[in-house]
Amino acid sequence: MEKLIETIVGAIQDKKGKDIVSLDLSGFDGAICSHFVVCNADSTMQVVAIADGVEEAVEEKLGEKVWRVEGKQTGLWVAMDYMDVVVHIFTTELRSFYKLEELWADAPLKRYDYEE
């Protein structure tokens, strides 16, 4: 699991994703997965580029394929399902609107470095 999260975060950093966090949901009954990785980007093109980068890196480094991807058509919010880890890549505006981290405010949160 840690290797998957590391690979995802590294791919996001490579594509200049912003405000990267992971939420540990493993302690919550009924959570759809054990971890969320969340980031944002300033354009829909960058959101899609990040999603493509994550998909390529995880398949190349770990041999895992994404189970399902939603949102690439519009690039406003892409959700990538790796079963135990769900990646959410938002446009900056939508991330601040939906405030996903606030819905899981009790979950342990880890922040990752990113370049401005």
VENHU-V118699 format. One record per residue. N is the residue number from 1. PHI is phi in whole degrees, -180 to 180 (* if undefined). Layout:
BEGIN
N_PHI + N_PHI
END
This chain:
BEGIN
1_* + 2_-61 + 3_-65 + 4_-64 + 5_-62 + 6_-57 + 7_-65 + 8_-62 + 9_-62 + 10_-60 + 11_-66 + 12_-64 + 13_-61 + 14_-60 + 15_-98 + 16_65 + 17_-65 + 18_-113 + 19_46 + 20_-80 + 21_-138 + 22_-123 + 23_-115 + 24_-91 + 25_-101 + 26_-62 + 27_-88 + 28_-107 + 29_-65 + 30_84 + 31_-67 + 32_-74 + 33_-158 + 34_-93 + 35_-146 + 36_-110 + 37_-117 + 38_-128 + 39_-153 + 40_-143 + 41_-145 + 42_-84 + 43_-142 + 44_-65 + 45_-63 + 46_-70 + 47_-57 + 48_-66 + 49_-63 + 50_-64 + 51_-59 + 52_-62 + 53_-65 + 54_-63 + 55_-59 + 56_-65 + 57_-64 + 58_-66 + 59_-68 + 60_-68 + 61_-85 + 62_-118 + 63_71 + 64_-102 + 65_-100 + 66_-67 + 67_-75 + 68_-155 + 69_-129 + 70_-128 + 71_101 + 72_-66 + 73_-60 + 74_-100 + 75_73 + 76_-84 + 77_-153 + 78_-104 + 79_-113 + 80_-122 + 81_-103 + 82_-108 + 83_69 + 84_-83 + 85_-128 + 86_-114 + 87_-100 + 88_-117 + 89_-119 + 90_-108 + 91_-71 + 92_-57 + 93_-63 + 94_-70 + 95_-62 + 96_-70 + 97_-75 + 98_-82 + 99_47 + 100_-56 + 101_-63 + 102_-70 + 103_-66 + 104_-117 + 105_-62 + 106_-83 + 107_-77 + 108_-58 + 109_-119 + 110_-122 + 111_-99 + 112_-121 + 113_-67 + 114_-150 + 115_-93 + 116_-83
END
